[in-house]
Amino acid sequence: MSELPKTFDPAAIEQRWYEHWEDKGLFRPDRPGAEPWTIVNPPPNVTGSLHIGHALDNTLQDILVRHARLQGKDARWVVGTDHAGIATQMVVERQLNAQGEKRTDYDRDAFVDKVWEWKAESGGQITRQLRRLGCSMDWANERFTMDEGFSKAVIKVFVDLHEQGLIYRDKRLVNWDPGLGTAISDLEVETREVQGKFWHLAYPLADGSGHIRVATTRPETMLADMAVAVHPDDDRYKALIGKMVKLPITGREIPIIADEHADPELGSGAVKITPGHDFNDFEVGRRYGFKAAEMYNMLDAKARVVQTADGLIPDAFIGLSREDARAAVVEALKAAGALIPHVDKDGAEHDAEPRTIQTPYGDRSGVVIEPWLTDQWYVDAETLAGPAIEAVRSGAVEIVPKAWEKTYFNWMENIQPWCVSRQLWWGHRIPAWYAEDGSIFVAETEEAAQAKAGEGVSLRRDEDVLDTWFSSALWPFATMGWPDEDVRAAGRYPNDILISGFDILFFWDARMLMQGMHFLNEVPFRKLYLHGLVRAADGSKMSKSKGNTIDPLGLIDQYGADALRFFMAAMESQGRDIKMDQGRVEGYRNFATKLWNAARFCQANGIGGSDTIEAPEANLSVNRWIIAETIKTVQQLDLAFADLRFDGAANTVYHFVWDRFCDWYLELIKPILQGERGLDSAETRKVAGWVLDQILVMLHPFMPFITEELWHALGPREHDLIVARWPIADARALYPEAMKEMDWLIRFISELRRTRSELNVPPGARTHLWIEAEVADREAQAAPPVTDVEGRILANAVYINRLARVDWVEFLRSGLVFDTATGERLERQGVTHEAQGCATFVVDDQTYMLPLADVIDFDVERTRLTKTVAAIEKERDALAKRLENPAFVEKAKPEAVEKARSDHAEKAAEAERLREALERLG
């Protein structure tokens, strides 16, 4: 048994234990024949660094992995990184720019070589940081989405889906990032509120009979307008449906069409339709009958104006940026008399109406995203979604919390084609080759494509790469060896559970379901747990622009990984976001220190590690009670893990360790360990060692470092804690009578202590106790049963003496006086006492009296308490009045209202408690 240092220092133990576990292969110990249990980590970007969201996501996963490992399962946590096409290419391009070079100075292969060089030198930062968090991942089988085996799976999936008609090339609108020059996913679009303008335009009817009014935030796109839409039931415009309007500036004629997209309640009720530059307009155009190839695209890849197909855009606009084109078009509209001025509240005219506009930006480029009409590769997501929908509906996949099912079904049942091509050099290059006549040949290799095309046909490979979400959708089975191995037969598929943020439910989770069901005819995971976001302390979303992000590595440096992990678990409540609270992290560091000091106390008193998993034999009530409490805690933890209640599990073990074991059990057994009354200290040391062992095992999934350190410090071990056995919830060791007895004792001592505290009794003062209780008939020397008041007092006198500072107890009706220090009992005859100078408290309908006339001044205490109660009630009533004011409740910030409610409840409870204290004084 190595003596523990006086001070708990996380930094002194964390790296040492992590390296020990990894070097010994304990993250996936050799367990032939054990029940397989697998989970895959959402692969972080290879360019990434640990942020607070990673800390939450990976902590929850590690808790489940360590718990499964302790249960004896062959627990495997698949780890790896995503090649992160856009992010990685940007990083390497920036490095080249810093050296005075650019990507286009290299050919494609040479640039990709540069990316691999960067990956070898700098691509492991996120994995090193995951180690600091304590993630027990299967590093020996780490994967990367650009690995040879994984890439083979990606190419096979693309080719197979194409052959099945589920991947095709099409012209549609995409989120186009002009800064990066590529299509991007919705997840990579960041919507910001921008102060913009709303222009009102007059489009003249072609027959000269008047005009129709439209409004837009993007007047420059009117150069590519193809229609004006009105609602079919809008009586104002029914007579105009089918007529033509002549566009100002260009003179091109476009039809007035009927479509329910036009809202009669908004603006004029008429909407300009630009199918090539607005997602809603694209669908309106398709419903009207415009083919995508017929839709006008007036911008190039850099968002500069180009000539439309009909050649009617005036030369003066060609080559202008979106911003310059907007200004030029507005001036041209004014000159044509087609701009309707906005009149403000003061009667002044302006070109446009000020308006806050939700504007999409590329989250990496910072450039405004353009809905852009272009040829891309698409997956028929609607067909793939069918089995994935049924998997959740049938219960083959359980979504937790269940409330997310509605969102899942709504999105999946209205799913759109999935654009999977990206205009990058880094990534899985699309396995498609083009002949000069436009024919496309899709194959796994160039040789296979050439064989399809025939000899002598010149082929050019597609320049685009696949969206990284396409490759990561194969993560649950491509990481396991598919397609070369039968991963289902090997027991490596499906995974038991997936832990994910709700924000990637559609981008990753649903797509894994679709691909897994399609290629393996089996769900990729049996449960999907969706956690919330970690928000700033005020509930706002964290962002670098706001400056309110939290560095988890900084928190680990300050408080230790165990404290941060425990915070994440304790705050993770299904369906709710987490508010970052550094004070709570510090509190869990204090919890770790409490456990450390408890272990030091045990060491100092000859208590070491247990040699048994089953609870030891016990006769003393205090030992039976703590055994039963341990079993109850195991049962509650088992239920919490089964229900994925991370907060419930963390708080269960927290309160057992702090409240039951440290604050009560260790205090109660001190006189036993010191040999008082001849109580069985050997039994107590054995029980205490067993309980502490169970604590370390139960707490290990949450706090792996401190528990492993204490496990070894308590004595020689046959194995490390990480591969110990999960406690047994043995209902035979629940000891109901001991539970009742100790429950009474704890409530009795707590009430006595509270009474002393509220009445300002000096902490060191020792008192007597009077009890006016009925005493059961019995022989003079017979011990009373511990089920009545007298029996419980006598049986627990040693604890009452030590923890309640009571020297002797007198049962007034029987005249029995009991010395709690020696255990001696004396009979007194006809002794009566007045209740003057006594404070009273009640436990289980039994009144107890503390004679305090010689300890405190009752008059002074009455005065003090009366003043204190009055002050607190004044605060309580002021808060109540504030909460009754509708103006405050409706207009104040929600957090301010919640704080006022919390403060009111606290003051009300305090006032009630102190009034009870006044009543105790009589």
N, C-alpha and C positions, 0 to 999 in steps of 0.2 A: 504494500500500500504506500504510494508516494504522497507525501504531504503536499496539500494544495497551497499555493501562494495565498497570502492574505487578501489580495486584491484581484478581482476578475478582470483580465485584460484580453478582449477578443482577438486583438491583433497578434497576440503571442501564440495562439493556438490554431487559427483558421487555415493559414497556408499549410502548416505542418500536417494537419489531419487530411486536408484535401489531397495533398500529394501522396500521403500514405494510402488512402482509399484507391486513388487512381493507379498507383504503382502496383498494388496487390490485386488489381482487377476486380475490386469489390462492387463496382457499379453494375457488373453483370456476372455474379459468381457462378461457378460451374454447378448446375443443379439438374443433372440428367433425370428425366422422368417427372420433373416438377411441372405444375400447371403453368402454361405460358400466359404471360400478361404483357401487352405491348401498348405503347403510346408513342405518337410522333410529335416532335416539337415543331410548331409553325416555324419554318426555316427563316431566321432573320437575314436581312440583306448582308452580303459579304462586306459591304462598305459601312455597316452600321456600328453603333456603339450603344451600350446598355442605357436605355431610358427607363423611366418609372413604369411605363406600360409593360416593357419586357420583364421588369422585376416582379410585377403582379402575376403575369401570365406564367412565367417559369417557376415562381414559388409554388403556385397552385399545382402545377404538374409534378414538381419534385416531392411535394407532400404526398401525392397519390403514389408515386413511384416508390418512395421509401416505405410507405405503408404496405404496399403489395410485396415488397422485398422482405419485410419483417414477417409477413404472413407465409413466407416460404415459397412464394411463386417465382417463376423464372421471369423476373420483371426486366423488360427491355425498354429503354427510352431512346428512341431513334433521334439522333442529333445530326444537324447539318446546316448548311447555309445556302441561300438563294443567290444566283449569279447577278440578280438585280440589274437587268440590262441598261436601263436609263441611268440609274445612279452610278453604276460602275464606269460606264463610258464617260460620264461627266467628270468623275474624279480623275481618270487618266488623261482626258483632254485638258483639264486644268493644269495637271503636272507638265504636259507638253507645252502649254501656253506660257507657263512660268519659265520654261527653257527657251522661249522664243520660237517654238515650233507649233504646228497645228496638225490635227488628225489627217487632213488631206495631203500632208507632206509624205504620208506613207500609203502603201496600198493596203487593202483590207487585211490580208494575212499578216503583214508586218505590224499593223496596229493591234490586231488580236494578240499577237505575241507580246506586245507591250502590256496588254491587260493581264495576261498570265503572269508576267514578271511582277506586276504590282500585286497581284493576288498572293504570290509566293512570299513577298516581302511584308505586306501590310494587311492582308486579308483576314488575319486571325484575331483581330482586336476584340470582336464581339464574343468569340468563343473563350478567350482568356477572361473576359469580364463575367461570363456565365459561370465560370469556375469560382470566381470570387463570391458569387451569390450562393454557392454550395450546390449547384445543379449536378445531380448524380447521373450524368448522361453516359451512354454507351460510346465513349470516345474512340474505342478500338475499331468501331465500325462507322466512323463519321462520314457523312455523304456531302456531296456538292452537286448542284443541279446541272453543272457542266461536265461532271465526271463522264468517262467513256460509257460505263454501263447505264447510267441514268440517261445520257443523251441518246443511247440506242433505244430506250423505251419511249422517249419523246418522239423520235422520228417514226417509230413503228405506229404509235397512236395516230399521228397525223396522217400517215399513208393509209392506215386501215379506215379511219373515219372518212377520208376522201373517197376511197373505193366503195364505201357504203353510202355515199351521197350525203354524208353529214358534215363535210367540210367543202366549201365552194368559194369561188371568187365572185365578188359582187361590188356594185357601185352604190355606196350609201354615205350618209353623213357620219362623221366621227368627231371626237374631241381632238382637234388638231392644235398642237403646240408649235406656233411659228418660231419660237426661240430655239427649241430642240429639233424642229423639223421632223416630227413624228406624231403618229396617233398615240393617244394615251388613254388609260382607263378612267372610269368615273372616280375611282379612289384617289387618282393622282390629280384630281381637279379640286381646287380650294375656292369656295365661294366667299367673296368679300362684299361688304357694303361700300358702294362708291357713290359719291355725289355726282350725279349726271344730269342729263336734260331729257325732256320729252318734247319732241317736235310734232306739230300738227300740220298736215299737208292736205292740199286740195287737188284731187285728181279729176281733171275734166272728163265728162262723158264724151265718147267719140262722136256722138251725134250732135253735140253742141247744146244739149238741152240743160246743162247744169254741171255740177261736180259732186263728187262723193268725198267725204272727209275721212282721213285715216290719221293715226298717230303712231309714232315710233321712237325708240331710243337710239336707233341706228339708221339715220337718214341716208347714209352712203349706200346701204344695200338696196335702195329703191332702183338702182341701176340694173339689178338682177331680178326685180319683181316679175312674177308670172301670173298673178291674179289678185283680186280683192275679194275677201270672203265676208259674207253676211250670214246671220242665222236664218235658217229656212222659215222660222216662224216670226221673224221680225217684220211687222206690217209696214214699217217705214221703207223697207227695201225690196219687198216682194216683186214689185213691178220692174225693178232694175236687174233682177237675176237673169243672166244670159246676155245682158248688154255688155258693151266694151267701154273701157276707159283708155284715154291716151296718156301715157306716162309723160310727165314734164321732163324736160331736158332731152330725152332720147326720142320722144314721139312714138315709141313702140306701143301698140295696142294690146291690152290684156283683158281677160274676161272678168265679170263679176259673177262669183260662184256662191252656192249655198253650202254651208258647212257648220255643224254645231260647235266647232272650235270658236267661232265668233260669239262673244258674249254680249248680248244687247245691253247689259247693265254697265259695261265698261266703255268709257269714252263715247265715241260716236256709234259704237256697235259694229263698225266696219274695220276689217283688219287687212293690211297689206300682206301678201303671201310671197315669201322668198324661199322656195324649197331647198335651194342650194346653200343656205346659210342660217337655217333655224330648224331645230329638231321637230317642233310642232308643225311648222310650215311644210316640212318634208312629208309628214304623214298626211296633211291636208292635200298636198299636191298628188300624192299617190292615190288617195281616195277619189280625186277628181279625174285621174287617168293619166297624169304626166308620168312618163317613164324616167328612171333615174338618169339615163343617158341624155334625156332632153332637158334636164334641169340646168339652169345657168350657174356657173361657178365663176364669179368675178374676181377672185383672189388667187394668188399663187401660194406656194409653200411658205413664203416669208410674209404672207398677208399683205401683199402689194396688189394694186388693181391691175387686172389683165383684161384683155378683150373677151367678151362673152361669145358664145357660139354664133349669135346672129350678127356680130360685128357692129352693134349700134352704140356702144359706149364711146363717147367723144374722146378724141386723142388727148385732150387736155387732162383727162383723169388717169390715163394709163401710166403705171409705174408709181403712183402715189401710195403712201402707206395708208392704213385704215384711218388714222387720225387726220392726216392731211386731206384725204378724200372726203372725210366728213365735213370739214370746213369748206372745201371747194363746192361740194354738192349743196350745202346750205346756202351759199352765196348765189349759186346758179338758180336754186329754187326761188330765192327772193327776187332775183332778176326776172324770173318767169312769172312772178305773181302767184306762185303755188304754195308759198309759205304763209300759214295763218298765224299771225302774232298771238302771243300769250299776254293777256291783260292781268296785271297783278292787282292786289287788293287796294292799291292806291291809284289805280287807273292807268298806270304806266304800261307801255307796250314793250315786250321783249321777244326775241326770236323764238325762245323755247321756255317751257315750264321747268323749274328746278325739280328734280326727282331723285330720291335715293334708289339706286339700282343694285340688285344682286348680280354681281359680275363674276364669271368663272376665271380663275387664274391657274396656270400650271404651278403645282406645289414646288417644283424644283427650278423651273426657269424664271418664275415670277412674271411671266408674260400672259396677257389676256388670251384665253383659249378661243379658238375660232371653230364653230361648227362648219366642217369643210367636206365637200363632196369629192370623194376619191375612191379608187379601186383598192379593195383590201380583201384579205381572206377572212371568212366567217365560219363559225360553227353553228350548226342547226341546234341551238340550245333547247328549243321547244321540244324536239323529239327526245333528246337526252334527259330532259327534266321529268318526263312521265314516270319512269321507274323510281326516280329519286323522290318524287312527291309521294308515291305509294309507300315507299320505305318508311317515311315518317308517319304517314296516315295509319299504316298497319301496326306501328309500334316496333318495327325492326330497328329503327333508330329512335331513341328517346332524346328529345331536346329539353335541356334543363337551363333556365326555368321554362316551364311549359308555355308561358305567355308568348314566347318568341315564335311558337308554331304558326300563329296567325300571320305574322310578318313574313315568315318563310313561305307559306302557301300563297300569299298575295303576290309576292315577287316571282315565285316559280311559275305560277299559273298565268302570269302576264309577261313572261320572260321574252327578251328580244334577242335577235341573232347576236352572237358574241364575236366581236372583232378581235382576231388573234395575231394580226401582223403588225410589226413595228419597223419603222424606217431607221434601223440602227445597224452597226457592224458587230456589236458584242451580243452574243446570244445564240440560240439554236437556229441556224439558218434554215429557212423554209425549203423542204425537199421538193421543189418544183422547178421544172426546166421549160423554157419557151422556145418554140420554133419560130422562124421568120414569118410564117403565115398566121401567127397568133395562137397556135395550138399549144396546150399545156400538158406536160407529162409529169405526173407525181410518182415518185419512187423513192425507196430507201437509199439508193446509191445512184451516182451518175451513170454507171454502166447499165443499171436496170432501166433508167429513163431512156438511155440511148437505144436499148433493145426495144422499148415500146415505140420509139419514134421511127426506128428503121435506120439502116445504114445510109450514110451520106447526108442525113438531116442535121443541120447545124443547130446546136442547142445553147441557150444562155440561161444560167441559173438565176432564180429569183434573188434579188438583192436584200430582201427583208428578212428579219428574224421573227421568232415567235414571242408573243407576250409572255412575260415570266409567270403570270398566273396560269398559263396553259401548262407549262412544265410542272409547276408546283402542285397542280391538281392531281398529279400522278404520285405524289409523295408517299402515301400510305403503302403502295405496292411496288413502285419503282425502286424505293430505298431497300426493299427486302429481297431484291434479286430478280424480279419480274422484268422481262419476259423469259429469261433463260431458266428460271426455276418455278416450280409449282408452289407458290408461296402459301396457298390455302392448305395444301396437303402437309406442308412443313409446319403448320400451326402459327405462321407469322402474319396471317391475315384472316379475318379483320382485326383491327385494333380494338382494345376494350373501350377506350374513351378518347375523345378529342377535347382539349381545352383551348378555347379561342375567345378573342374579343368579339363582341357582337358586331363591330364595325366591318369585319371581314366575313360575315355570314354568307354573303352572296359571292364575293370575289374569290373566296378560297373554299370554305366549308361546303357550300352547295355544289361547287364544281368538282370537288373530290367525290361527293356522293354520286354525281352524274357519271364521272369517268369510272369510278369503282364498280358501280352497278353495270355499266355497259361492257367493261372489259373482263371483269371477274365474276359477274352475275351475283355479286354479294356486296353488302354494305361495307364501306371502308372502316367504319367504327360503329360500335353499338350504342354509345351515348355521346351526345354533343353538349358540352357545358359552355355556356356563353357568359362571360363575366363582363362587368361594366368598365368604365373608364376611371382612371385615377385623375381627379380634378384638383385644382388649387384649393386652398383652405376656405375661400369664399364661395366655392362651388363652380367657379368659372373654368372653362376649358384651358388646359395648359398649352402655351405656345411660346415659341422663341420670340415672336414679335411683341408679345405682352411682357416678356421678361419674368414669367412666373413658373418656369419649369424647375424641376427638382432633379438634381443629379443623384441617382441611387448609390453611386460609388462614394460620393461625399458622405452620404448617410452611413454607409458601411464603415468608412474611415472613422466616423465620429462615434457610432453606437454599436457597430458590429453587424455582421450579416444576420445573425440569429434574431436580433431585435427587429430589423427591417422585415425579415420573413414573417415573424410572428405578427407584426402590425398588418401586413398584407392579408394574412389568413383571418385574423380577428375582425378585420373591417370588411371582408368580402361576404356580403349578404346578397343572396340571389336576387337579381333584378335591380340592384341599386349600384350607382356609381360610388366611388370612394373619395372622400375629401381628405386631402393630404394634411396630416397633423403631426408635425415634428415632435410635439410634446408627447404624443402617444408612443412614438418610436422610442423616445427617451424613457417613457414609462416601462416599456417592455425590456429595455436594457436594465432597468432597475429590477424587473422581474427575474432576469437572468442572474443578477447579482444576489437576489434573495435566495435563489436555488443554490448558487455557489456557496453562500454562507451556511445554508442548511447542510450541504455536504461536508463542509469544514467542521460543523458542530458534530455531525455523525462520526467523522474521522476521530475527532478529539475524544469521543466517548466510546471508542472501540466498536463502532458500527461499520461494517464493511459490506461488500457485495454479497448477494445471496447465492446459494448453491442450488436453488430449486425454482422452478417456474410456478409450481403450485403453491398456494398460500400455506405457510407453516402452521402447525398446531398452536392454538392460543387459548388461554383460560381467562386472562385479565380482560375486563370489559373494554378498557381503552384500546387494547390490541385487537380484540375482535371487531371493535367499531371501525378502526382504521382499515382493517382488511376488508370489511364490508363496503366501506366508502370507496376503496380502490376498485373493488369488483363493480360497484355501481358506475364508477367513472368509465371503466372499460366498456360496460354495456352502453352507456350514453355515447361514447366515442364510436363504437361500432355502428350505432344507429345514424350518427351524424355523417360518418364516412359513406354509409350506404345511400344516404339522401343527398350527398355532396353538399352538406352544410358546413362549409369551412369555418364560418364564424362560430357556429355552434360547437364544433369540435375544439377550436382554439380556446374559446371561453370556458368550456367544460374542464379542460385540463388546467387552464390558468387558475380557476377558482379552487380546484382540488389542491393544487400545489400550494398556492398562497394561503388560502383560507383554512383548509382542513389540515394539510400536512405541516406547513411551517408555523402558522399562527396558533394552531391548537394542539396538534399531536405532539410536536417537539416540545412545546411548553408543558403539556400534561405529563410527559414521561421523564422530565428532568428529575423529580424526586425519586422515581423508580431507578433511574440510572445511578443515582447517588446512594442507593441502598436503603432508602427509608421504608419503615414498616415491614421490612422483609419481603417486599414485592419482588416478583420474578424478573430480575434484570436481564438474565440470559434469554428468556423468552422475548423480552422487549427488544433487545438488540437484534435478535434474529428477525422479528417482525419488521422493525424499522428498516433493516437492510433490505428485506424483500420489497417493502413498499417503495423505497427509494429506487431500487432497480426497476420496478414497474413504471415509476414516474419517468425515468430516463428513456425507457422504451417508448412509452406513450408520447413523450414530448419530442422524441428524435425526429419524426417527419417535419416538425415545425422548426426545431432548433437543433440542427444536426451537430454543430461544432461543440457547443458546451456540453451536450449530453455525452458525446463520445469521449471527451476529456474526463468528465466525472466518472464515467463507466470504468475507465482504466485506473483512475486514481483511487477507487474504492477497493481495489484488490486485484490479484492475478485473475485473468480471464482466458477461457479457452478460445474465444473468438471476439471479433470486434462487434461493437454495438450495431453497426450498420447491417449486420447479418444475424442479429439476435432473433428471438421469437417473440411475436406479438403476444401480449398477455391473454390469459384465458379468463373468460367471463363465467367463473364457476359459481352458479347460484347457490350451491351448498354452503358457501362461506359468507352468506349475507347476514347471519346472526341478528335476527330481528329484535330480540330483547336487549342486546348490547346497543343496538342502534337507538332504541327508545331511551335507554338510560343515558347515553352520552349526548343525545339530542337535548334531553332535559337539562343536563349539566351545562352544556354550552349556552343554552338560553338563560339559565339561572345566573351564570357568571357574567354573561353579557349585560343582563338587566341590572345586576348589582353594580357593575363597573359604570354603566351609563348613569345610574343614579348618583354615584360618587362624583363623576365628572361634572354633571349638570349642577351639582350643589357645591362645587368648588372644594371638595374634600381633598386635602393635600395627598399627592400620589403615594407618599410613603406611610401615611397614617394607617394604623391597624384598628379594626373595629370588632364589635360583637354583632351577633344576629339573634333576633327574637322571632320565634314562630309560634303563632297561636293556631295549632293544628290538632285535629283529632288524631289520637294514637290508637292503633289496633290493639285489641286484647292479646296478651302473650305472657309467657313466663318472664320473670324479671331479667334473667340473663340471656334469653333467646334473642337472636339477631332478627331485627325486623325485615320484612321482605323489601327488596329494592324497588318494588312497584309502588310503594307509598312514599310520602314526603320524608318521613323519618328515616326509612331505609335508604333512600337515595342520598340524603345528607350524610348519614353515617358511612355508607359505602364509599363516598367520594370526598371524605373529609380532607384527605391529604391534598387534593386538587383545590378545594375551597380555601384551604389555608394558604397555599402558595399563590394562586391566581386571583383570589378575591380578597386576600389580606384580612380574613376573618379568623380571630383567635379561638373563640368558642361560640357555640350555638346553644340557645336555651329554648326548649319546647315548653311554652308557658303552661299548657294544660296538664302536662304530665309531670312537670317539675324536673325533667331530665336536662342536665347540662352536659354538653359534650365538648371536650377539648380537642380541637382539630389538629393541633400540633402533635399530641401524644396518642390520640385515639382513646383516651380514658373517658369512661362514662361515670357520672355521679348522680345519685338521686337526691333531690331536694324536696322538702316538705312545705307545702302551703305558701310558696313564694308567688307574689303577684307583682305586676309592674304596670305603671301608668304609661300610656302611649305618648306622654309629653316628651318633646325633644327627639322625636323619631322621624326618620324619612321612610316612606313605604314604597314598595314596588310589588308587582303582581306577576306571577308565572303560573300558567295553567290554573287560573282561578284561586290560587293560594297566595295570600298576602304575607309579605315578609317585612320586618321592621329593622331599620338600622338606627341604633341609639347614637346620635351624633351631637348631643348637647355639649359634650366636652371637646368636640372636634371643630365645629363651626358655630358661628353666631347666626341663629335662625332669623332674627330680625333683619340683620344686614343682608342675608341671602334673599329674603323675601323682597326687600327693597330693590336689590340688584336685578333679580329676575323680573320684577314688575316693570322696571324701567326698560329692560332689554326687550321684553315681550311687546311693550308699547311701541318701541322704535321699529321693531321688525314688522308689526302689524301695520304701522303707518306706511312702510315701504310696500308691503303686500297690497294694501288698498290703493296706493298710487298706481301700481302696476295694473291692478284690476281695472281702474278707471281708464287707464291708457288703452287697454285691450278692448274696452267697451266702446271706444271712440272709432266709428267706422272710417273716418278719414285716415287714422293711423294704420288700421288693419289693411285697408285697400291700397294706400299710396306708399307706405313704407316698404323698404326692401324685404323680401321674404325672410332673409336671415335675421333681420332686426326684429320682425314680428315673432319669429321662432324663439329668439333669445328672450324677448319679453315674457313669453309664455313659460319658458323654462325658469326664468328668475321668479316669476309669480308662484309657480308650483313649489320652488325651493323655499321661498319665504313663508308660504302658507304652511308647509310641513314643519319648518323650524319653529314657527309661532305655536303650532299645536304641541310640538314636543316640549317646549319650554313652559307652556301652560300646564302640561302634565307634571312637569318638575315642580311647579308652584303647588299643585295639589298634593304632591308627596310630602311637602313640608307641613301640611295640615293647617 
